[in-house]
C-alpha cells in the first residue's frame, strides 16, 4: 500500500515526464488530427507547449465546435509524450462519443504542464484561506507561492483568443469547458469559479483536495484534514458559479491516492449542494471503486464527464 501511495505521490508532484518518449516529439493520434501550436510564450506564465485536437469531420466550413481545455496536455493523446507511459486516450473516446451523438462536436486544447505544475495548479485564493503555518508546508512542498492566477490569465487572455480566431469554434460559455485530474482538477475548479463568464462547466477527476502529503505517502492527520477542508469551504461558498448557467463534475476512485479523497469530497459536495446545484442535473459527484490515481483509470471513465459536460445540443 505504501509503495502505491509513493508512486501516486510521485505522479502528483511530477512536473515533467519521468518515462516514455521525448515530450518535444510529435504527437500521434489514432483518431482525428493534431495541430501543434508549439511552445507559447506568455506575459503571465512560463512558456509551455500547446496542441489542439480536431475530431474527424472537423472543417473550417462545417458547423462550429465546442472547446474543451485540458491540463497536463502531454498525457492526453499519445503514450510517447505521456509522463508515465499512460495516456487518457482522449482522441479515441471523444471521436466515438461524437460519432455516436452522445457528445456535441468538440475540439480539445491540450495545455502541457511545466516544472512549476504544483504552483500553477493550486488555487491561490484557497491557499490564502489556509492558516500561515499550513501555507508554509504547502509552499515548501510546491516550491513557492501559487502561480495559478497567472496561469489562468494565460489561458483566458492569451490562449483562448488565439483558439477562437484560428479554429471554427463557438465562443459562448455554454460551449467552453475545462477539465483535469488531480491538481489539474483544482485548477479547473478555480478556472470556472474565477472566470464564470468564460467557462460554462468544469470536470474534476480525482481531485487532490489534501494539498499536502507526508513523505511516506500517508494522509495528513485529522487536524490538518479539518484545516484544508475548512479552507476550501471558505473559498468555495462565495466563489462557485451560478448553478442556473454552469455544470460541475467531480469523481474519485478508491485506491492509491484516491483512497483518501472521499471525505474531502463529501465536505465539498455539501458546499455545492448549498449553492443550489442538483445531482444529475447540473452537478455530478461519482465514486469508482477499485480505480487508482493514474491515466489508465481516468481513461476508463472519461466518457462520464465528457457526456455530462458536453451533451448534444438540445439535451
VODRENGU-195531 format. One record per atom (N, C-alpha, C, CB): residue in one letter; y, x, z. Coordinates in pm, whole numbers, padded with zeros to 5 digits, always signed. Atoms other than C-alpha are relative to their C-alpha. Glycine has a CB too. Example, Ala and Ser with C-alpha at 12.3 -4.5 7.8 and 13.67 -1.06 7.14 Angstrom:
VODRENGU-195531
A-00119+00089+00000A-00450+01230+00780A+00120+00090+00000A+00003-00099+00125S-00119-00082-00006S-00106+01367+00714S+00109-00077+00073S+00046+00041-00142
END
This chain:
VODRENGU-195531
X-00120+00083+00000X+00000+00000+00000X+00125+00086+00000X+00001-00094+00121X-00117-00086-00007X+00246+00276+00093X+00022+00069-00135X-00017+00105+00112X-00016-00066+00130X+00175+00453-00238X+00065-00094-00101X-00136+00048-00053X-00060+00096+00093X+00258+00136-00431X+00147-00021+00033X-00074-00133+00005X-00139+00016-00037X+00577+00093-00232X+00084+00119-00046X+00013-00019+00150X-00074-00119+00042X+00680+00451-00303X+00022+00002-00151X-00073+00125+00044X-00016+00006+00146X+00614+00406-00676X+00105-00103-00038X-00134-00032-00067X-00099+00104+00031X+00813+00084-00682X+00140+00044+00040X-00036-00131+00072X-00130-00051-00043X+01094+00250-00487X+00053+00101-00100X-00010+00063+00138X-00041-00098+00100X+01100+00533-00740X+00052-00071-00125X-00117+00092-00037X-00046+00077+00116X+01130+00278-01022X+00136-00060+00030X-00101-00112-00036X-00127+00059-00039X+01412+00109-00833X+00112+00102-00010X-00008-00056+00141X-00104-00101-00007X+01602+00433-00789X+00024+00072-00131X-00034+00099+00105X-00008-00082+00120X+01538+00579-01133X+00121-00035-00085X-00126-00016-00083X-00112+00021+00089X+01845+00624-01349X-00032+00039-00142X+00119+00077+00048X+00039-00043+00133X+01674+00791-01642X-00151-00005-00011X+00053+00141-00031X+00144+00008+00016X+01323+00771-01790X-00073+00118+00063X-00035-00010-00146X+00079-00105-00063X+01059+00966-01598X-00121+00037-00083X-00044-00045+00137X+00112-00027+00087X+00782+00942-01855X+00031-00058-00136X-00130-00059+00056X-00011+00055+00135X+00724+00831-02212X+00087+00087-00087X+00055-00143+00004X-00064-00079+00103X+00920+00941-02513X+00147+00028+00024X-00015-00066-00130X-00139-00037-00005X+01270+01061-02587X+00086-00126-00001X+00037+00092-00117X-00083+00121-00004X+01519+00790-02479X+00108-00001-00106X+00063-00015+00136X-00101-00007+00107X+01751+00912-02755X-00059-00030-00136X+00064+00136-00002X+00067+00024+00127X+01492+00842-03024X+00021-00141-00050X-00146+00030+00012X-00014+00135+00056X+01477+00537-03249X-00078-00103+00080X-00046-00003-00145X+00066+00111-00069X+01382+00201-03101X-00079-00080-00102X+00103-00091+00076X+00087+00073+00092X+01086+00039-03274X-00035-00136+00060X-00129+00081-00031X+00035+00134-00045X+01016-00334-03251X-00109-00057-00090X+00123-00092+00001X+00107+00067+00075X+00723-00549-03359X+00053-00119-00079X-00110-00045+00094X-00059+00118+00062X+00939-00849-03448X+00151+00015-00004X-00041-00129+00075X-00144-00006+00008X+01298-00874-03568X+00050+00137-00038X+00059-00041+00130X-00067-00122+00043X+01543-00590-03621X+00087+00055+00112X+00085-00025-00126X-00087-00066-00096X+01722-00336-03403X+00122+00057-00073X-00076+00113+00076X-00124-00064+00044X+02085-00243-03465X+00045+00091+00114X+00112-00106-00039X-00035-00097-00104X+02165+00075-03272X+00151+00025-00005X-00080+00134-00019X-00145-00022-00007X+02530+00085-03165X+00034+00140+00048X+00063-00101+00092X-00022-00137-00046X+02483+00440-03036X+00050+00005+00143X+00098+00070-00091X-00054-00019-00134X+02641+00579-02721X+00147-00044-00001X-00014+00149+00047X-00134+00057-00002X+02951+00376-02644X+00081+00058+00116X-00006-00153+00010X-00091-00048-00104X+03242+00524-02453X+00082-00117+00054X+00092+00110-00055X-00074+00108-00066X+03444+00315-02210X+00110+00059+00086X-00095-00087+00084X-00105-00041-00094X+03766+00339-02016X-00031-00044+00142X+00135-00056-00044X+00033+00055-00131X+03593+00163-01727X-00128+00057+00061X-00013-00147-00010X+00133-00044-00048X+03247+00322-01700X-00047+00120-00083X-00103-00115-00008X+00057-00114+00073X+03035+00617-01810X-00056-00045-00135X-00110+00067+00083X+00059+00035+00130X+02912+00628-02173X-00146-00039+00016X+00013+00119-00098X+00141+00041-00002X+02580+00461-02245X-00038-00052-00138X-00025-00108+00109X+00052+00052+00126X+02361+00363-02535X-00016-00151+00007X-00135+00067-00035X+00017+00145+00011X+02354+00002-02651X-00068-00030-00132X+00138-00074+00011X+00064+00046+00123X+02120-00160-02902X+00003-00152-00002X-00147+00052-00011X-00001+00145+00018X+02120-00513-03040X-00125-00041-00076X+00129-00048-00075X+00119+00053+00067X+01801-00702-03127X+00035-00129-00070X-00115-00023+00100X-00021+00120+00081X+01821-00957-03407X-00135-00063-00030X+00077+00034-00131X+00130+00064+00022X+01539-01212-03433X-00029-00020-00148X-00006-00134+00073X+00032+00034+00139X+01352-01287-03756X+00080-00123-00044X-00152-00026-00017X-00078+00112+00050X+01563-01516-03969X+00149+00012+00026X-00049-00125+00060X-00144-00019-00022X+01896-01385-03841X+00068+00034-00131X+00026+00111+00105X-00078-00029+00120X+02158-01379-04115X+00147-00023+00032X-00046-00089-00120X-00144+00023-00021X+02537-01342-04119X+00046-00135-00051X+00080+00109-00068X-00039+00128+00059X+02544-01667-04318X-00078-00118+00057X-00018+00005-00150X+00080+00106-00061X+02291-01863-04109X+00077-00061+00118X-00138+00054+00048X-00064+00054-00120X+02381-02083-03809X+00017+00108+00107X-00082-00118+00057X-00031-00102-00101X+02533-01885-03523X-00104+00002+00112X+00139-00026+00059X+00099-00022-00105X+02310-01743-03248X+00066+00007+00138X-00078+00128-00027X-00041-00028-00137X+02338-01737-02870X-00014+00149+00027X-00085-00083+00102X+00004-00141-00036X+02376-01399-02696X-00055+00016+00141X+00140+00065-00012X+00055-00035-00131X+02167-01260-02408X+00026+00147+00026X-00152-00032+00007X-00025-00138-00042X+02299-00945-02239X-00105+00039+00103X+00145+00017+00058X+00103-00045-00093X+02028-00744-02062X+00023+00145+00041X-00139-00015-00063X-00017-00134-00057X+02044-00439-01837X-00128+00082-00017X+00040-00009+00149X+00116-00090+00016X+01808-00137-01836X-00055-00013-00141X-00111-00032+00105X+00035+00028+00138X+01807-00171-02213X-00108+00086-00060X+00118+00012-00082X+00103-00089+00053X+01576+00124-02271X-00141-00054+00025X+00014+00138+00062X+00133+00051-00037X+01289-00078-02118X-00037-00131-00069X-00005-00020+00148X+00019+00135+00051X+01317-00394-02326X-00095-00013-00118X+00131-00055-00040X+00064+00020+00130X+01159-00330-02666X-00109+00099-00036X+00103+00003-00103X+00083-00109+00053X+00972-00001-02702X-00048+00089+00114X+00078+00084-00104X+00056-00087-00104X+00737+00192-02473X+00050+00143-00012X-00153-00001-00006X-00041-00138+00022X+00862+00516-02629X+00135+00032+00065X+00007+00029-00148X-00127-00024-00066X+01208+00473-02476X+00000-00048+00145X+00112-00068-00076X+00004+00059-00134X+01100+00293-02158X-00021+00107+00107X-00112-00105+00008X+00000-00100-00106X+01137+00476-01829X-00138+00034+00053X+00083-00046+00110X+00133-00026-00056X+00774+00442-01718X-00111-00040-00095X-00016-00074+00131X+00100+00033+00101X+00596+00370-02043X-00038-00146-00001X-00122+00083+00022X+00025+00144-00004X+00616-00005-01980X+00124-00071-00053X-00036-00050+00145X-00114+00072+00057X+00835-00249-02174X-00011-00150+00028X+00009+00025-00152X-00007+00144-00023X+00944-00610-02141X-00059-00080-00117X+00144-00042+00024X+00049+00069+00121X+00820-00697-02495X+00091-00117-00036X-00145-00051+00022X-00096+00107+00027X+01136-00899-02544X-00005-00046-00144X+00141+00046+00035X+00002+00039+00141X+01110-00890-02923X-00118-00092-00031X-00007+00125-00089X+00117+00086+00025X+00758-01037-02926X+00017-00138+00065X-00127+00068+00053X-00010+00127-00072X+00828-01301-02661X+00108-00089-00059X+00029+00026+00146X-00111+00084+00047X+01164-01418-02790X-00022-00046-00143X+00131+00077+00011X+00030+00043+00136X+01051-01424-03154X-00090-00123-00001X-00067+00114-00078X+00093+00114-00004X+00765-01658-03067X+00067-00125+00058X-00124+00035+00083X-00067+00114-00061X+00978-01878-02843X+00098-00065-00097X+00073+00044+00127X-00093+00055+00099X+01239-01917-03117X-00077-00072-00110X+00089+00111-00060X+00081+00061+00106X+00973-01987-03381X-00061-00133+00046X-00111+00095-00043X+00059+00122-00055X+00814-02249-03152X+00105-00101+00045X-00090+00034+00116X-00113+00086-00036X+01158-02402-03091X+00003-00033+00149X-00006-00128-00080X-00011+00013-00145X+01132-02350-02717X+00127+00065+00052X-00123+00061+00068X-00124-00070-00032X+01442-02129-02717X+00088-00005-00123X-00027+00147+00045X-00092+00001+00114X+01752-02151-02936X+00008+00140-00063X+00139-00048+00044X-00016-00132+00062X+01811-01865-03187X+00097+00086+00081X+00051-00014-00146X-00074-00085-00094X+01936-01575-02974X-00013+00147-00039X-00050-00022+00143X+00007-00145+00012X+02026-01208-03014X+00003+00059+00141X+00118+00056-00087X+00004-00067-00130X+01974-00961-02729X+00079+00130-00008X-00147+00027+00044X-00076-00124-00011X+02221-00690-02633X-00061+00082+00113X+00153-00028+00026X+00066-00084-00098X+02025-00416-02457X+00089+00116+00042X-00132+00053-00054X-00094-00099-00052X+02251-00202-02238X-00076+00104+00082X+00111-00068+00087X+00070-00107-00071X+02098+00132-02134X+00063+00021+00138X+00005+00133-00082X-00059-00041-00127X+02139+00240-01774X+00042+00147-00007X-00101-00023+00117X-00043-00139-00009X+02285+00575-01666X-00052+00058+00131X+00157+00012-00009X+00039-00055-00130X+02212+00819-01380X+00073-00064+00119X+00025+00148+00001X-00074+00069-00106X+02465+00611-01181X-00043-00147+00011X+00152+00008-00027X+00050+00137+00006X+02249+00300-01217X+00021-00079+00129X-00146+00001-00032X-00011+00073-00126X+02244+00206-00849X+00144-00033+00033X-00063+00079+00113X-00141+00025-00026X+02618+00243-00810X+00057-00106-00094X+00080+00129-00013X-00052+00095+00099X+02680+00042-01126X-00057-00140+00020X-00030+00049-00140X+00067+00129-00011X+02438-00237-01037X+00020-00068+00135X-00146+00017-00026X-00016+00065-00131X+02520-00300-00668X+00133-00076+00000X-00004+00105+00116X-00123+00079+00001X+02774-00585-00636X+00102+00051+00103X-00031-00146+00027X-00101-00061-00086X+03091-00434-00495X+00043-00093+00115X+00121+00039-00083X-00049+00092-00103X+03203-00746-00307X-00106-00030+00106X+00047-00129-00063X+00107+00016-00098X+02863-00795-00141X-00011+00127+00086X-00136-00030-00070X+00001-00128-00071X+02864-00424-00048X+00112+00003+00103X+00015+00118-00099X-00115-00002-00091X+03208-00465+00109X-00017-00095+00117X+00126-00035-00075X+00025+00094-00110X+03075-00751+00323X-00093+00059+00105X-00058-00130-00054X+00087-00066-00096X+02834-00511+00495X+00082+00068+00109X-00091+00102-00070X-00071-00077-00103X+02932-00351+00828X+00009+00146-00041X-00071-00013+00136X-00024-00138+00043X+03065+00007+00795X-00121+00092+00009X+00110+00059+00082X+00114-00091-00016X+02752+00178+00928X-00108-00025-00105X-00059-00014+00141X+00100+00030+00103X+02528-00003+00679X+00051+00040-00137X-00037-00149+00001X-00058-00048+00126X+02766+00069+00394X-00025+00149-00017X+00150-00029-00005X+00023-00144+00008X+02725+00436+00477X-00144+00031-00042X+00030+00067+00135X+00140-00019+00037X+02345+00411+00450X-00020-00024-00150X-00090-00095+00082X+00015+00033+00141X+02365+00243+00110X+00073+00102-00085X+00053-00142-00028X-00078-00099+00074X+02635+00482-00008X-00075+00132-00012X+00136+00022+00068X+00075-00126+00002X+02421+00783+00086X-00121-00009-00093X-00047+00036+00142X+00118+00017+00085X+02112+00643-00092X+00039-00012-00147X-00079-00123+00043X-00039+00030+00138X+02301+00532-00405X+00085+00108-00065X+00074-00130-00003X-00078-00111+00058X+02515+00843-00448X+00149-00022+00000X-00045+00024-00138X-00143+00023-00006X+02856+00695-00372X+00033-00148+00006X+00068+00063-00119X-00047+00138-00006X+03064+00380-00377X-00043-00079-00123X+00152-00003+00013X+00036+00083+00115X+02981+00085-00605X+00094+00022-00119X+00001-00146+00040X-00074-00010+00125X+03088+00111-00968X-00019-00126-00084X-00045+00125-00079X+00038+00122+00073X+02987-00243-01059X+00119-00070-00064X-00069-00096+00093X-00116+00066+00059X+03339-00374-01121X+00037+00064-00134X+00120+00005+00096X-00027-00069+00125X+03397-00109-01386X-00106-00026-00105X+00012+00148+00025X+00109+00028+00094X+03056-00167-01542X+00016-00138-00062X-00137+00011+00071X-00019+00134+00055X+03128-00539-01580X+00122-00007-00090X+00014-00102+00114X-00117-00004+00090X+03470-00466-01728X-00039+00058-00135X+00114+00084+00063X+00050-00055+00126X+03293-00252-01989X-00068-00109-00082X-00098+00115+00026X+00073+00104+00072X+03067-00545-02078X+00095-00108-00051X-00107-00062+00091X-00084+00116+00033X+03332-00817-02075X+00117+00036-00090X+00052-00064+00127X-00123-00032+00072X+03639-00638-02208X-00022+00086-00124X+00093+00070+00092X+00020-00092+00113X+03487-00384-02448X-00122-00036-00084X-00015+00142+00051X+00122+00025+00075X+03127-00462-02543X-00003-00141-00059X-00122+00022+00090X+00008+00138+00050X+03146-00840-02573X+00091-00024-00121X+00037-00097+00112X-00081+00020+00121X+03444-00842-02815X-00060+00068-00123X+00141+00052+00023X+00066-00070+00111X+03255-00590-03029X-00117-00083-00054X-00050+00138+00046X+00114+00083+00041X+02944-00811-03035X+00049-00125-00072X-00086-00039+00122X-00051+00124+00060X+03144-01126-03110X+00057+00023-00139X+00108-00061+00090X-00062-00030+00130X+03322-00957-03400X-00103+00041-00104X+00103+00109+00015X+00094-00060+00096X+03024-00782-03557X-00118-00090-00035X-00052+00129+00056X+00121+00079+00021X+02746-01039-03523X+00032-00149-00009X-00099+00026+00114X-00016+00143+00025X+02702-01404-03618X-00044-00077+00124X-00082-00044-00126X+00037+00057-00130X+02711-01546-03267X+00101-00104+00046X-00012+00109+00103X-00087+00095-00069X+02850-01833-03066X+00067+00075+00116X-00080-00124+00052X-00076-00075-00099X+03118-01716-02825X+00031-00080+00127X+00127+00049-00061X-00025+00079-00119X+03128-02000-02572X-00095+00040+00112X-00015-00149-00030X+00081-00043-00114X+02987-01952-02223X-00138-00065+00003X+00072-00029+00129X+00130+00067+00002X+02706-02205-02278X-00101+00076-00083X+00015-00141-00052X+00088-00080+00086X+02563-01960-02532X+00010+00149+00030X+00032-00025-00145X-00012-00141-00042X+02633-01637-02340X-00067+00015+00135X+00151+00046+00006X+00078-00016-00123X+02372-01539-02080X-00015+00148+00034X-00138-00066-00014X+00019-00137-00044X+02299-01227-01877X-00123+00005+00091X+00127+00055+00074X+00128-00003-00073X+01968-01112-01723X-00043+00143+00029X-00109-00073-00080X+00056-00130-00036X+01797-00823-01549X-00105-00015+00107X+00111+00094+00047X+00101+00000-00106X+01538-00724-01291X+00039+00100+00106X-00140+00033-00057X-00024-00091-00111X+01550-00554-00952X+00150+00013+00025X-00063+00138-00029X-00144-00015-00013X+01900-00404-00920X+00073-00064-00118X+00037+00148+00010X-00057+00069+00115X+01963-00544-01268X+00021-00148+00026X-00087+00019-00121X-00022+00139-00040X+01928-00888-01111X+00129-00015+00079X-00119-00051+00083X-00121+00007-00081X+02201-00814-00862X+00125+00004-00086X+00004+00114+00101X-00119-00009+00084X+02448-00712-01132X+00011-00121-00092X-00003+00130-00082X-00006+00123+00080X+02353-01017-01340X+00062-00114+00080X-00141-00040-00049X-00058+00102-00087X+02432-01246-01047X+00148+00028+00023X-00074-00007+00134X-00140-00038-00020X+02754-01055-00985X+00083-00035-00124X+00011+00152+00030X-00071+00028+00125X+02850-01098-01352X+00033-00148-00013X-00083+00045-00120X-00024+00144+00017X+02808-01476-01356X+00095-00053+00109X-00133-00078+00004X-00094+00038-00106X+02998-01502-01026X+00143+00042-00033X-00043+00062+00132X-00133-00056+00022X+03289-01280-01127X+00061-00042-00133X-00005+00149+00008X-00049+00040+00133X+03314-01397-01489X-00065-00132-00042X-00029+00111-00104X+00064+00128+00032X+03208-01763-01485X+00051-00061-00130X+00021-00098+00113X-00053+00050+00127X+03429-01831-01787X-00067+00067-00120X+00151+00023-00006X+00068-00075+00107X+03224-01578-01990X-00148-00035-00006X+00017+00151+00021X+00145+00018-00005X+02863-01627-01877X-00035-00140+00052X-00066+00107+00089X+00041+00133-00039X+02703-01970-01862X-00125-00004+00085X-00021-00083-00120X+00120-00004-00081X+02392-01855-01679X-00046+00142+00020X-00110-00082-00063X+00051-00134-00031X+02208-01560-01528X-00145-00009+00043X+00085+00066+00110X+00140-00010-00036X+01845-01459-01491X-00023+00118+00092X-00088+00012-00124X+00023-00103-00100X+01741-01263-01182X-00149+00009+00032X+00080-00029+00129X+00142-00018-00023X+01383-01133-01178X-00022+00111+00103X-00073+00034-00133X+00031-00097-00105X+01251-00956-00867X+00127+00062+00057X-00092+00111-00054X-00130-00046-00049X+01598-00933-00716X-00017+00091+00121X+00090-00119+00034X+00013-00095-00111X+01634-00630-00489X+00107-00028+00106X+00011+00146-00051X-00095+00040-00103X+01814-00804-00203X+00018+00102+00112X-00042-00130+00058X-00016-00084-00119X+01743-00543+00070X+00105+00110-00013X-00130+00063+00033X-00096-00108+00026X+01976-00281-00090X-00050+00135+00049X+00133-00032+00065X+00042-00128-00059X+01838-00012+00142X-00149-00003+00029X+00080+00031+00129X+00141-00013-00034X+01479+00109+00178X-00020+00130+00075X-00090-00004-00128X+00030-00122-00074X+01333+00363+00419X-00078+00096-00089X-00079-00032+00128X+00067-00098+00086X+01190+00687+00270X-00149-00022-00017X+00022+00136+00054X+00144+00022+00012X+00829+00583+00338X-00032-00130-00074X-00063-00003+00138X+00023+00120+00079X+00875+00266+00134X-00014-00127+00080X-00121+00018-00082X+00008+00121-00082X+00869+00025+00428X+00131-00076-00005X-00037+00036+00145X-00120+00081-00006X+01111-00262+00451X+00079+00035+00125X-00035-00150-00003X-00084-00023-00117X+01401-00236+00691X-00037-00097+00111X+00149-00013-00036X+00032+00083-00115X+01383-00392+01036X+00072-00132-00001X+00031+00073+00125X-00057+00134-00008X+01483-00739+01147X+00152+00001+00006X-00056-00072+00122X-00146-00004-00013X+01836-00638+01241X+00066+00027-00134X+00041+00108+00102X-00059-00033+00130X+01903-00486+00901X-00024-00113-00101X-00059+00131-00054X+00024+00118+00084X+01743-00785+00727X+00111-00102+00023X-00138-00062+00030X-00105+00097-00032X+01993-01006+00907X+00135+00046-00051X+00006-00024+00151X-00128-00054+00047X+02284-00778+00819X+00017-00022-00150X+00009+00150+00032X-00009+00012+00145X+02207-00778+00447X+00003-00146-00043X-00117+00073-00068X+00003+00142+00035X+02121-01148+00426X+00134-00065+00029X-00111-00073+00075X-00129+00058-00037X+02443-01238+00606X+00110+00045-00096X+00036+00037+00144X-00101-00052+00094X+02646-01015+00373X-00007-00075-00133X-00020+00150-00023X+00014+00074+00125X+02504-01186+00065X+00044-00146+00017X-00144+00006-00050X-00044+00137-00025X+02557-01530+00219X+00153-00008+00003X-00058-00052+00133X-00146-00003-00011X+02917-01439+00299X+00065+00015-00137X+00045+00114+00092X-00057-00019+00133X+02980-01321-00056X-00028-00119-00091X-00054+00127-00063X+00042+00100+00099X+02785-01586-00247X+00059-00139+00024X-00149-00009-00001X-00044+00137-00029X+02905-01901-00069X+00126-00039-00077X+00024-00016+00149X-00119+00037+00077X+03255-01895-00222X-00003+00048-00145X+00122+00054+00067X-00003-00066+00131X+03159-01695-00534X-00085-00068-00107X-00046+00141+00014X+00090+00060+00100X+02880-01898-00701X+00078-00091-00095X-00112-00078+00070X-00072+00082+00096X+02997-02067-01021X-00036-00148+00012X-00029+00048-00141X+00015+00145-00004X+03021-02442-01076X-00137-00042-00053X+00112-00068-00080X+00132+00042+00047X+02672-02598-01097X+00005-00100-00116X-00077-00062+00114X-00013+00093+00113X+02805-02850-01350X+00004+00074-00134X+00126-00085+00016X-00017-00076+00125X+02854-02571-01605X-00085+00125-00009X+00144+00038-00015X+00075-00126-00004X+02613-02293-01507X-00146-00021+00041X+00066+00098+00096X+00141-00001-00038X+02243-02213-01462X-00033+00131+00069X-00090-00022-00124X+00046-00119-00072X+02076-01971-01220X-00152+00000+00006X+00061+00004+00143X+00145-00016-00008X+01719-01839-01236X-00031+00119+00091X-00062+00020-00141X+00048-00107-00089X+01550-01634-00959X-00152-00003+00003X+00060-00015+00144X+00143-00001-00027X+01193-01518-00910X-00038+00126+00076X-00080-00010-00131X+00055-00119-00063X+00975-01266-00730X-00151-00008-00005X+00050+00016+00146X+00145-00006-00013X+00614-01151-00716X-00038+00008+00147X-00056+00120-00078X+00044-00010-00139X+00412-01076-00404X-00056+00138+00033X-00106-00104+00028X+00057-00132-00021X+00302-00713-00447X+00108+00107-00014X-00116+00026-00099X-00092-00115-00001X+00472-00370-00410X+00135-00045+00056X+00017+00061-00144X-00130+00036-00056X+00848-00407-00354X+00021-00151+00006X+00111+00063-00082X-00020+00146+00002X+00832-00776-00444X-00055-00068+00125X-00065-00059-00124X+00060+00061-00119X+00628-00838-00129X+00102-00029+00109X-00108+00091+00055X-00097+00017-00109X+00942-00817+00087X+00116-00092-00039X+00054+00134+00043X-00118+00071+00049X+01174-01036-00123X+00011-00146+00043X+00002+00006-00148X-00001+00145-00019X+01073-01390-00030X+00099-00046+00107X-00138-00049+00036X-00086+00051-00106X+01258-01422+00298X+00148+00019-00033X-00033+00069+00131X-00137-00016+00047X+01576-01280+00145X+00035-00112-00099X+00020+00139-00065X-00024+00103+00101X+01542-01521-00147X+00016-00137+00063X-00114-00002-00103X-00012+00128-00069X+01491-01812+00091X+00142-00020+00054X-00102-00009+00114X-00137+00010-00052X+01829-01736+00250X+00099-00028-00113X+00039+00130+00074X-00088+00020+00115X+01998-01714-00088X-00016-00140-00057X-00028+00105-00109X+00024+00136+00051X+01832-02037-00202X+00077-00104+00081X-00151-00031+00003X-00076+00093-00083X+01997-02212+00091X+00147-00006-00042X-00010+00039+00146X-00140-00006+00046X+02340-02097-00029X+00013-00071-00135X+00049+00146-00011X-00004+00062+00133X+02261-02204-00386X-00009-00152+00011X-00115+00054-00088X+00016+00145-00018X+02147-02550-00273X+00127-00062+00058X-00120-00030+00091X-00122+00053-00061X+02456-02598-00056X+00116-00002-00099X+00039+00082+00122X-00105+00000+00103X+02672-02515-00358X-00014-00119-00094X-00005+00131-00080X+00019+00118+00083X+02523-02818-00531X-00098+00018-00114X+00129-00042-00054X+00099-00021+00104X+02258-02664-00756X-00127-00079+00032X-00033+00150-00016X+00121+00079-00015X+01943-02870-00815X-00117+00070-00068X+00019-00141-00059X+00120-00063+00054X+01596-02721-00862X-00047-00072-00126X-00112+00003+00105X+00054+00048+00128X+01458-02759-01216X+00105-00069-00086X-00116-00095+00026X-00108+00057+00080X+01796-02888-01336X+00092+00111-00046X+00078-00107+00082X-00088-00112+00033X+02047-02604-01321X-00032+00124+00082X+00145-00040+00022X+00043-00113-00084X+01857-02372-01087X-00151-00001+00010X+00065-00008+00142X+00144-00020-00024X+01505-02234-01065X-00019+00122+00089X-00078+00017-00134X+00053-00114-00074X+01352-02013-00798X-00152-00013-00003X+00054+00004+00148X+00146+00007+00016X+00988-01930-00867X-00066+00122+00064X-00038-00010-00149X+00082-00106-00059X+00720-01725-00691X-00123+00021-00087X-00040-00034+00146X+00115-00033+00084X+00447-01545-00885X-00097+00088+00081X+00045+00072-00131X+00095-00076-00082X+00162-01443-00650X-00078+00102-00084X-00097-00094+00069X+00077-00106+00066X-00009-01117-00743X+00082+00089-00092X-00110-00061-00077X-00081-00079+00092X+00278-00988-00958X+00073+00112+00075X+00101-00089-00073X-00057-00121-00058X+00428-00644-00897X+00142+00023-00049X-00087+00122-00033X-00138-00036+00034X+00765-00476-00931X-00001+00097-00118X+00073+00063+00123X+00001-00087+00118X+00731-00345-01284X+00016-00082-00127X-00130+00082-00007X-00025+00065+00127X+00792-00422-01651X-00118-00081-00049X+00037+00102-00104X+00117+00077+00042X+00435-00540-01710X+00004-00140+00061X-00130+00073+00040X-00010+00130-00065X+00482-00817-01455X+00115-00082-00057X+00017+00017+00151X-00115+00074+00053X+00826-00909-01586X-00028-00051-00140X+00126+00089+00000X+00034+00044+00135X+00697-00922-01943X-00095-00120+00004X-00065+00115-00079X+00101+00107-00005X+00412-01151-01836X+00061-00136+00032X-00106+00034+00104X-00061+00128-00038X+00654-01416-01709X+00140-00020-00056X+00004-00011+00150X-00138+00007+00048X+00975-01356-01903X+00027-00128-00080X+00031+00121-00086X-00020+00127+00072X+00918-01673-02108X+00065-00105+00090X-00134-00052-00054X-00050+00103-00091X+01004-01878-01798X+00152+00002+00008X-00060+00018+00140X-00147+00002-00001X+01367-01764-01757X+00061-00020-00137X+00052+00127+00060X-00056+00018+00133X+01420-01750-02132X+00004-00147-00038X-00081+00080-00103X+00003+00142+00032X+01314-02112-02176X+00097-00080+00087X-00142-00055+00016X-00090+00072-00090X+01518-02222-01875X+00147+00023-00037X-00024+00044+00144X-00140-00033+00026X+01840-02041-01967X+00044-00032-00142X+00024+00145+00028X-00036+00011+00141X+01826-02079-02346X-00083-00107-00071X-00018+00135-00069X+00079+00105+00069X+01658-02412-02432X+00065-00036-00133X-00012-00127+00089X-00057+00043+00127X+01705-02552-02782X+00121-00090+00023X-00104-00073-00084X-00121+00082-00014X+02041-02717-02833X-00037-00146+00011X+00096+00022-00119X+00024+00143-00017X+02045-03072-02712X-00099-00031+00110X-00049-00058-00128X+00096+00029-00108X+01776-03029-02446X+00070+00009+00135X-00120+00098-00005
END
